[in-house]
Amino acid sequence: MDSIPVFTDAWGATYRLVEPGAFQFGNPSKQAHPTEQPPQEVHINEPFFFAERLVTQAHWSDVMGSNPAKFQAGWSAGLRPIESVNMHDITEFISVLNDRDGDTVRFGFLGQWRLPSETEWEYVARAGTATRWWFGDRDVELDEHAWHAGNAGGHTREVGLKKPNPWGFFDMNGLVNEWCADHWESNLNQPRNQTPHLLQGENRYVVRGGAWFTESESTRNGARSFASADKASDGLGLRLVWAPLTSAEVESQGASSTSG
């Protein structure tokens, strides 16, 4: 894990390279919830950098100039995850980041900030495992790895306090649900890949991971849920992806700036 390329942004957040691979997306159990079936093999073909931790209130406040989070009390509030942000807020946040950071070269590449796709999120959450949680199948062990209804104490906590998964990512289970770039569909009948699953006219988006107020079952790596684009909840936050641009994307951006 120590040899994996990482970088740190201007707000002290660390991003770790996620390399290509394949995994089983969905739940093969006959008792699985219908939203997690049918399972299918998904290939992650392009590398990307995934945030080790959720976006914090301090990070959001500095970028946006305001803090909509519910849980702002205490000296450590800035280290708690941003929450109470909807998809429209997040789109604006990411747009500001890309405007400020678009010319930054990392590892020889220009890149772009974005949300993860649902398959990228689950690939990272599983971290090469196939159990209910990356640490196993027994929820009695969950307290060591996640904030949930049984141990959070009725509010969010600072990011990164629990044990990271084998790939070095914190709070993939519990704390706050994480917005994904995919539209919601209540089954996995359609083939999936690394890119977001988008549906014309759909206003609901996938959210993953469970939250500080959910029971253990909702924090599983394969558990799926959704929220409308305009929903802002104290259990909804985000985690960033930075992905290198392809040559075609760089050329397209250059053409757009020239024509503008």
Secondary structure, DSSP 8 states (H G I E B T S, - for coil): -TTS-EEE-TTS-EEEEE--EEEEES---TT--GGG-S-EEEEE-S-EEEESS--BHHHHHHHHS----S---STTGGGSB--S--HHHHHHHHHHHHHHHTT-EETTEEEEEE---HHHHHHHHHTT--SSBTTBS-GGGGGGT-B-TTTS-SS---TT-S---TTS---SSBSSEEEEEEE--SS--S---SS----TT--EEEEES--TTS-GGGGSTT-EEEEETT---TTEE---EEEE--HHHHHHHHHHHHH-
